[in-house]
Amino acid sequence: MFIGEVAKRAGVSAHTIRYYEAERLIGRPARSAAGYRVYSSRVIEELAFVRRAQGLGLSLTETREILNLGRSGQSPCDRVASICETRLADIDRRMEELRAFRDNLRAAYRAAKNGCTVTTEGFCQAILTAVPSGLPSPEAVEPES
């Protein structure tokens, strides 16, 4: 198959296929007498694998590492499990951060909606009282000289 047919079947652009080839995510194709890339049907499976890995949040480097393990005859499953475990921990941490952010934003919204006060400096008190953890409170910020 030529690159246009592969692109159509795989649902990616020809540019993406050439990029993945350069990044060693898919095997190098044979060349026709005229110099055109000629792909085997295996490339469709490789492209699908790369897209599925991306859908799970794996980097191209991690995906290449997994593909190379499989290509060398080793089972990549332990590496996949390790990557997934790390990714899950990252997601759990981020979800906690987002929950805290949502709670702080909700508190600011409620305070502002319920007619909060304005400071003598003209700041909305809802923002000042709903400071996310980890940010300095207004009292802790020293004025610039």
Summary of the structure (lengths in Angstrom):
residues: 145
radius of gyration: 25.8
end to end distance: 68.2
largest distance: 79.5
contacts: 338
relative contact order: 0.07
helix: 61%
strand: 4%
